């Protein structure tokens, strides 16, 4: 991209739009993959825990890849990192449809797709956006970018279900593999990497001078550790619901279209939730909003457990949870960039994302194991409530004061 275009006032908005579209593809396809589980269970004869483990590995690899991809983006640039991630994503999607054993399923839907998601998701994209916007606009724009992923989920959930119903999961996954490569052209608009000095350094020249030093500073900050604990809970809750909602819906005697519509509603209401969270993060302390979100999740799940399981109940639960779904992302990433500055934001948020995905591993895996052992998901729903209360509490003592004054242009 030409230096002239990068110097214009429109360039930050081009980066924002491109980031929204990258996340829309990434986060649109990923949660839709669980819609294939009921048909693949029938076609293969594998157990629910087999798919739970594969999706747990996917979430874990997403978490492992996120800080590595963040470090690569900080050092070598966003564009190259996104293109490499898109290649892993597409290959994993295509080969998932041809898997003939649980081992192949773990390698494709778990390992390859997990790396692809991790290299094209929040840490890389949000760091690129945070570098081109000033601090007073950053929280809101991070909320807008996070909402981009929700648009993708709203569109892709019913699209995936329609492809699966008409073509079968093998052909549908091949089409999704082609669609994932849409990331590549938008990656070229997201040029650049973190600078050691100047307005995008966040004053980092006054503090850490390398990735190791930045990590050392972060791990000694209690607020950073508490953010990791809270994001672990976020990953557990979301992965459990995203992975097992289709099976849970089928267990309630409802058709697969109800789950697809539920996931679409998650995406639709997530748009409102993430934008609202980004706006709130610019007006009030972000940690208060995070505590509120986790407390509300616990309450919503508790009410859902006690309610009759009808299509309307599933849709209402999906809509309310959607408003609370990714609303944690602009707030959590906003605290990181507020405290540590934007220079190593991709790397540090990648580390927090790893904690999120470790939680996601247990959420997806436990859902399958508990269902196979008990024929019910109740134990995991209860665990999600307890963890939600825990997360609401651990955010309260976070020290969110900036460690250094951010440099200005």
C-alpha positions in Angstrom: 0.0 0.0 0.0 1.4 3.4 -1.0 2.8 5.8 1.7 0.5 8.5 0.3 -2.7 6.5 1.2 -1.3 5.6 4.6 -0.8 9.3 5.3 -4.4 10.2 4.5 -7.1 10.7 7.2 -9.1 7.9 5.6 -6.5 5.2 6.2 -7.5 4.4 9.8 -11.0 3.8 8.6 -9.8 1.6 5.8 -7.9 -0.5 8.4 -11.0 -0.6 10.6 -13.3 -1.8 7.8 -10.7 -4.4 6.6 -10.3 -5.6 10.2 -14.1 -5.9 10.5 -14.3 -8.0 7.4 -11.4 -10.3 8.4 -13.1 -11.0 11.8 -16.4 -11.4 10.0 -15.0 -14.3 8.0 -13.0 -15.8 10.8 -15.7 -15.6 13.5 -18.5 -16.3 11.1 -17.2 -19.6 10.0 -15.8 -20.9 13.3 -19.0 -21.1 15.5 -21.0 -22.5 12.5 -18.8 -25.6 12.5 -20.7 -27.0 15.4 -23.8 -27.3 13.1 -22.0 -30.2 11.3 -21.7 -32.2 14.5 -25.2 -33.9 14.6 -24.8 -35.1 10.9 -21.2 -36.2 11.4 -22.2 -38.1 14.6 -24.7 -40.0 12.5 -22.4 -40.5 9.5 -19.3 -41.6 11.4 -20.7 -43.3 14.6 -18.2 -41.4 16.7 -19.2 -40.2 20.2 -20.0 -36.7 21.3 -16.8 -36.6 23.4 -14.8 -37.3 20.2 -16.1 -34.1 18.6 -15.9 -32.3 22.0 -12.1 -33.2 22.1 -11.5 -32.1 18.5 -13.2 -28.8 19.1 -11.4 -28.5 22.4 -8.0 -29.0 20.6 -9.2 -26.3 18.1 -9.8 -23.9 20.9 -6.5 -24.7 22.6 -4.5 -24.3 19.3 -6.3 -21.0 18.7 -5.0 -19.9 22.1 -1.4 -21.2 21.5 -1.3 -19.6 18.0 -2.7 -16.2 19.2 0.4 -14.9 21.1 2.8 -16.4 18.5 0.8 -14.7 15.7 0.7 -11.5 17.8 4.5 -11.5 18.2 4.9 -12.2 14.5 2.6 -9.4 13.6 4.4 -7.0 16.0 7.7 -7.9 14.5 7.1 -8.7 10.8 3.7 -7.1 10.0 0.0 -7.8 10.1 -0.4 -8.6 6.4 1.9 -11.6 6.3 0.5 -13.0 9.5 -3.1 -12.9 8.3 -2.2 -14.5 4.9 -0.4 -17.4 6.6 -3.3 -17.9 9.0 -5.8 -17.9 6.2 -3.9 -20.7 4.5 -4.0 -22.9 7.6 -7.7 -22.1 8.1 -8.7 -23.0 4.5 -6.7 -26.3 4.6 -8.2 -27.3 7.9 -11.7 -26.7 6.7 -11.3 -28.7 3.5 -9.6 -31.7 5.2 -12.1 -31.7 8.1 -14.8 -32.9 5.6 -12.6 -35.8 4.5 -11.6 -37.0 7.9 -12.0 -40.8 8.3 -10.8 -41.2 11.9 -10.9 -39.3 15.2 -7.1 -38.7 14.8 -7.7 -37.0 11.4 -10.5 -35.0 12.9 -8.2 -33.8 15.7 -5.5 -32.8 13.2 -7.9 -31.0 10.8 -10.7 -29.4 12.8 -8.5 -29.3 15.8 -4.9 -28.4 15.0 -5.1 -26.8 11.5 -8.3 -24.8 12.0 -7.2 -23.8 15.5 -3.9 -22.3 14.2 -5.8 -20.6 11.3 -8.3 -19.0 13.7 -5.6 -17.9 16.1 -3.5 -16.2 13.4 -6.5 -14.2 12.0 -8.4 -13.2 15.1 -8.6 -10.5 17.7 -5.0 -10.0 18.9 -3.6 -9.4 15.4 -6.6 -7.5 14.0 -7.3 -5.3 17.1 -3.6 -4.4 17.5 -3.5 -3.1 14.0 -6.6 -1.0 14.6 -5.3 0.3 17.9 -2.1 1.6 16.2 -4.0 3.8 13.8 -6.5 5.4 16.1 -5.8 7.9 18.9 -6.5 6.8 22.5 -9.7 8.8 22.8 -11.3 6.8 19.9 -9.7 3.5 20.5 -12.3 1.8 22.8 -15.2 2.6 20.5 -13.3 1.5 17.3 -12.3 -1.8 19.0 -16.0 -2.3 19.8 -16.9 -1.7 16.1 -14.2 -4.2 15.0 -15.4 -6.8 17.4 -18.9 -6.4 16.1 -17.6 -7.2 12.6 -17.2 -10.8 13.7 -20.8 -10.8 14.9 -22.0 -9.8 11.5 -20.2 -12.8 10.0 -21.8 -15.2 12.5 -25.3 -13.8 11.8 -24.8 -14.4 8.1 -22.8 -17.7 8.2 -24.9 -19.7 10.7 -28.0 -20.0 8.5 -25.8 -20.1 5.3 -23.8 -23.1 6.8 -27.0 -24.9 7.8 -28.4 -24.4 4.3 -25.2 -25.7 2.6 -25.2 -28.7 5.0 -28.8 -29.5 4.3 -28.5 -29.3 0.5 -25.0 -30.5 -0.2 -23.9 -32.5 2.9 -21.1 -31.6 5.2 -18.2 -32.7 2.9 -19.1 -30.2 0.1 -20.3 -27.6 2.6 -16.9 -27.6 4.3 -15.1 -27.3 1.0 -17.1 -24.2 0.2 -16.3 -22.7 3.6 -12.6 -23.4 2.8 -12.9 -21.3 -0.3 -14.8 -18.6 1.6 -12.1 -18.4 4.3 -9.6 -17.1 1.7 -11.5 -13.9 1.5 -9.3 -12.9 4.4 -6.3 -12.5 2.0 -7.3 -9.4 0.0 -8.4 -7.6 3.1 -5.1 -8.4 4.8 -3.2 -6.2 2.3 -5.0 -3.1 3.7 -3.7 -3.9 7.2 -0.1 -3.2 6.6 2.3 -2.1 9.2 3.8 -3.3 12.5 4.5 -1.9 15.9 7.1 0.9 16.0 9.6 1.3 18.8 9.1 5.1 19.0 6.4 7.6 18.0 2.7 7.8 18.3 2.0 4.1 17.9 4.5 3.1 20.5 2.3 4.2 23.4 5.4 5.5 25.1 7.0 2.0 24.9 10.4 3.6 24.3 10.2 4.6 28.0 9.5 1.1 29.2 10.0 -2.4 27.7 12.3 -2.5 24.7 11.6 -6.1 23.6 9.0 -8.8 23.7 10.6 -10.5 26.7 10.7 -7.3 28.7 7.1 -6.6 27.8 6.0 -10.0 29.0 8.0 -9.7 32.2 6.4 -6.4 33.0 2.9 -7.8 32.3 3.2 -10.9 34.3 4.2 -8.9 37.4 1.1 -6.7 37.0 -1.8 -8.2 39.1 -4.4 -6.7 36.8 -2.9 -8.6 33.9 -3.2 -11.8 35.8 -6.8 -11.1 36.8 -7.7 -10.4 33.2 -6.3 -13.8 32.3 -8.4 -15.4 35.0 -11.5 -13.7 33.8 -10.9 -14.4 30.1 -10.5 -18.1 31.0 -14.1 -18.1 32.2 -15.2 -16.3 29.0 -13.6 -19.0 26.9 -15.2 -21.8 28.9 -18.7 -20.4 28.7 -18.6 -19.5 25.0 -16.9 -22.6 23.7 -19.4 -24.8 25.6 -22.4 -23.0 24.2 -21.0 -22.7 20.7 -19.9 -26.3 20.5 -22.8 -28.1 22.1 -25.9 -25.9 21.5 -26.8 -27.8 18.4 -26.6 -31.2 20.2 -28.5 -29.7 23.3 -31.2 -28.4 21.0 -31.5 -31.8 19.3 -31.7 -33.4 22.8 -34.7 -31.2 23.5 -36.5 -32.6 20.5 -36.1 -29.5 18.4 -34.9 -29.4 14.7 -31.4 -28.4 13.7 -32.7 -25.1 12.2 -33.5 -23.9 15.7 -29.8 -24.1 16.7 -28.8 -22.5 13.5 -31.2 -19.6 14.1 -30.0 -19.4 17.7 -26.4 -19.0 16.6 -27.4 -16.4 14.1 -29.2 -14.5 16.9 -26.0 -14.7 19.0 -24.2 -13.0 16.1 -27.0 -10.4 15.5 -27.3 -9.3 19.2 -23.5 -9.5 19.6 -23.3 -6.6 17.2 -25.2 -4.5 19.7 -23.4 -5.8 22.7 -19.8 -5.2 21.4 -20.6 -1.7 20.1 -22.3 -0.9 23.4 -19.3 -2.3 25.3 -16.9 -0.3 23.3 -18.9 2.9 23.9 -19.2 2.1 27.6 -15.5 1.5 27.8 -14.9 5.1 26.6 -17.1 6.6 29.3 -16.6 4.4 32.4 -14.0 2.2 33.9 -13.8 -0.9 31.7 -13.4 -3.3 34.7 -16.9 -2.3 36.0 -18.4 -3.2 32.7 -16.6 -6.5 32.6 -17.9 -7.5 36.1 -21.4 -6.6 35.0 -21.2 -8.7 31.9 -20.0 -11.8 33.7 -22.6 -11.5 36.5 -25.3 -11.1 33.8 -24.1 -14.3 32.0 -24.4 -16.3 35.2 -27.9 -15.0 35.8 -29.0 -15.6 32.2 -27.8 -19.2 32.3 -29.5 -19.8 35.6 -32.8 -18.6 34.3 -32.3 -20.7 31.1 -31.8 -23.8 33.1 -35.1 -23.4 34.9 -37.1 -22.4 31.8 -39.0 -24.8 29.6 -36.9 -25.8 26.5 -38.9 -24.6 23.5 -37.7 -23.0 20.3 -38.7 -19.6 21.6 -36.6 -20.2 24.8 -33.6 -21.2 22.8 -33.9 -18.1 20.6 -34.4 -15.8 23.6 -31.4 -17.3 25.4 -29.3 -16.9 22.3 -30.3 -13.3 21.8 -29.5 -12.3 25.4 -26.3 -14.3 25.5 -25.4 -12.7 22.2 -25.5 -9.3 23.7 -23.0 -10.5 26.3 -21.0 -12.7 23.9 -18.0 -10.8 22.6 -18.7 -7.6 24.6 -15.8 -8.7 26.8 -13.3 -8.3 23.9 -13.1 -4.5 23.4 -13.1 -4.1 27.2 -10.4 -6.6 27.9 -8.2 -5.5 25.0 -8.9 -1.9 26.0 -7.6 -2.4 29.5 -4.4 -4.0 28.1 -3.7 -1.1 25.7 -4.7 1.4 28.4 -2.2 0.0 30.9 0.7 -1.2 28.7 0.3 0.9 25.5 -0.3 -0.3 22.0 3.3 -1.3 21.0 3.1 -4.9 22.2 -0.7 -5.1 22.4 -0.9 -8.0 19.9 1.5 -10.1 21.9 0.0 -9.3 25.4 -3.6 -9.7 24.2 -2.5 -12.9 22.5 -1.3 -14.2 25.9 -4.7 -13.3 27.5 -6.3 -15.0 24.5 -4.4 -18.1 25.3 -6.0 -18.1 28.8 -9.4 -17.7 27.1 -8.7 -20.6 24.8 -7.5 -22.9 27.6 -10.9 -22.2 29.2 -12.5 -22.9 25.8 -10.7 -26.2 25.6 -12.3 -27.3 28.9 -15.7 -25.9 28.0 -15.8 -27.8 24.7 -14.2 -31.0 26.0 -16.2 -31.2 29.3 -19.5 -30.7 27.4 -18.9 -33.9 25.4 -17.5 -35.9 28.3 -20.3 -34.9 30.7 -23.0 -35.7 28.1 -21.5 -39.1 27.3 -21.4 -40.0 31.0 -24.7 -38.6 32.1 -26.8 -38.0 29.0 -27.2 -34.4 30.1 -25.4 -31.1 29.9 -26.6 -29.9 33.3 -23.3 -30.3 35.1 -21.5 -28.0 32.7 -24.4 -25.4 32.8 -24.0 -25.2 36.6 -20.2 -24.9 36.3 -20.7 -22.0 33.9 -22.8 -20.2 36.4 -20.3 -20.6 39.2 -17.4 -19.5 36.9 -19.5 -16.4 35.9 -19.8 -15.3 39.5 -16.1 -15.9 40.0 -15.2 -13.8 36.9 -17.5 -11.0 38.0 -15.6 -10.7 41.3 -12.0 -11.0 40.0 -12.3 -8.0 37.8 -13.2 -5.6 40.6 -9.7 -5.2 42.1 -7.9 -4.7 38.7 -5.5 -1.7 38.7 -6.2 -0.1 35.3 -4.0 2.9 35.6 -1.6 3.5 32.7 2.0 2.5 33.4 3.4 5.3 31.1 2.1 8.3 29.3 1.2 7.5 25.7 3.2 9.3 23.1 1.3 11.7 20.8 1.9 12.6 17.1 
